[in-house]
Amino acid sequence: MLLLVVPLLLFLLITWQVLADGPLLDLDARLSDALVRPDRASELLSDLGDVQVALPVLAVALAVAAWRLRATGVDRWWLPPAAGAAAMVLVPVLVVPLKAWTDRPGTPAVPPATGYYPSGHTATAVVAYGAATLLLLPLLGSPAVRRALVALCALLILGVSYGLVRRGYHWPLDVAGSWCLGAALLVGPALVSRSSRRTSAGTPSRRSGPS
């Protein structure tokens, strides 16, 4: 329950600050001023949060997980991929109306516009790379490989987040809000993945019978 409550509470706090023009926005602006240095590297990093980049990664993980779980006779093998796909579908469903509702202006580094909170690129990266990692973890036998996969996921998300702020595409709070939203959306896939890991570790399924 804490896995869901904590990120949701933090997201509500950040959203309230954005709507109320609270004191966190002054800190946000100062931090943005200190970090914004638009360059090619930051633009490339931010592109890792594009749907065209992140969705194919998730799609491959969905396919691999479905194939491996079904091949090993895991009961309800379709549930982990379905949970990962559902989390990704919820990103635009939630982010688009939130952008319209908060109507937050962008940084001085981008043309005048509104609708920058929360960051869609960050939410896409968190959920796509996070769900892909959760789907693949139960399929990996080596602890070292699992740690490497988690580290790669973290680096991708942090790289996108840094690139967006460094390039000036988003305020830091836009990114932080999407971290929280994405973490809440990953609770479902995380719980399903944990159940799948226990099953694949030796609990017999109805399909495979006793071993």
N, C-alpha and C positions, 0 to 999 in steps of 0.2 A: 504493500500500500504506500509506503514511503517513497518508493521509486516513482510513483505517479503524483503524490501530493506535493512533494518538495519542488519539482520543476514547475508544476502548475502554479503554486504559490509565488514562486519567483517570477514566472511569466506575468502573472496578474499584477505584481508589484511594479515591474518594469513598464507594463502597459499603462498602469495608472499614472506613473510619472510622465510618460509621453503625453497622455491625454490632458493631464493637469499642469503641464509645463513645470514640473516639480524641480527640486534642487539637484536631482541626479542629472538633469539635462545640462546644467552648467558644467559639471564635471565631464560629462559626455563631450561637450563642445571643446573643452580644453584638451582632453585626450585626443580628440580628432585633429585639432590643430597641430599637436605634437607629432602625430603619426603620419598625416597625409603627405606623401611624396610620390605623386603619380609617376610610374615608370612602366616599362614593358613587362618586367618580371611580375609586378603586382597584378597587371591585367591578365597575364597568363594564369596566375594562381586563381584569380577570381573566376576564370572560365571553367575551372574544374567543378564549379557549382552549377554550370549550365545543364539544363535538362538533356541536351543532346550528348553530353559527356557522362553524366551520372546515371541516367536511366539505362543505357546499355550495360553498364557494370551490374546494376541490380538485376536486369533481365537475365544475364548470364548466370548470376548466383541463384536466381529463382529456378532456372532450368536445371542447373547442376544439382541443387538440393532436391528438387522433385524427382529427378532420375535416380539419384543415389538412395534416397529414402524409400522409394518404391522398390528398387532393386534389392534392398536389404530386408524387405518385408515389414517395414515399420507400419504399425497400425495408424490409420489416418495420416498417411504420408503427405497428403496434399495440404494439411493444415499449416505447417510452417511457411511454405511458399505463399499461401493465401494470406496469412497474417502480414508477411512482408509487403505484398502487393497492396493490401488494404491500407497499410500505414502510408505508403507512397501516394495513394489516391487521395488521402485526407490532406496532404500538404496543400495543393491548390484550393481544395474545398474550404480550408480554414484561412490560409494566408491571403487569398484575394479579397474576401470581405473585410478582414482585419486591416488590410492596407487602405481600403476605402473608408473604413470607420475612423481610424486614427488620423488619416490625412496628414501625415508628417512630411514636412519639407525635406529636401535633400541637403547635402553639404554644399559649401561654396564651390567645390570642385566639379559639380555637375550642373547642367542647365536647370533653371528654375522649374520645379515640378513638385508634386506631392505623392504620397503613397509609398513611402520608403520603409515603413515599419509594419510588420517585421520583415527581415530580409528573406526573400524567396530563394535566392541562391544558397544562403546558409541552411535554410530548412531543407532544401532539396539535397544538399550534401550530407547533412546529418542523417536524414532518414534513408537515403539511397545507400550510402556507404555503410551506415550503421546496420541497416537491415541485411545488406549483403554479408557483412561480417558475422552477424548473429546466425544467419542461415548456414554459413560454411563452417563455423566453429565446431558443431557436433560431428562433422564429417572428417575432421582432422585428428589423427592419432597422436601426433607429436606435440608435446607441450611447447617446445621451442617454436614450432611452426604456428601454433595458435597465438603465442605471444607476438610473433612477427606480424601476423595478420591484424591483431588489435592495434599494434603500433602503427602499421600502415594506414589503417582507418583513421586513427587520431591525427596522423600527419596530414592526410588529405583534408579533413575537416578544418584543422587549424590553418592549413595553407590557404584554403578558400576564404576563411574568416579574415586572415591577415591581409590577403590580396584585396578584398573588398574595402577594408578600412584604409589600407595604405593607398589604394588608388583613389579613394574618396567617393566610391560608389555608395557607401553606407556609413552612418554613424556607428560607433561601437555598440551603443545600446540596441540598434537594429539587429546586430549580429548576436548579442547576448540574449535577446528575446527569442530569437530563432533557435539558439542552443536549447533553451528551456522547453520551447514548444516541440522541437524535434525529440528531445529526451522523453517527453511525455508520450509522444506517438510511438516510440520504440519499446514502451513497456509491454505492450501486447506481444510483439514478435519475440521479445526477450523471454517472457514466460513460456511461450510455446516452444522456443528453442531449448530452454532448460528441460522441459518435459520430453522433447525429442531426444536430447542427449541422454537422459536416463533410460529411455526405451532402447536406443541404439547401443547402449553400454551393456545390455544383457537381459532386459526384461522381455520375456517372450510376448509376441503379438498374436492376435487371433489368426493372422495370415500364416505366420511361420510355424506356429505350434510350439510345444515344449522342446527345449534343446538339451 
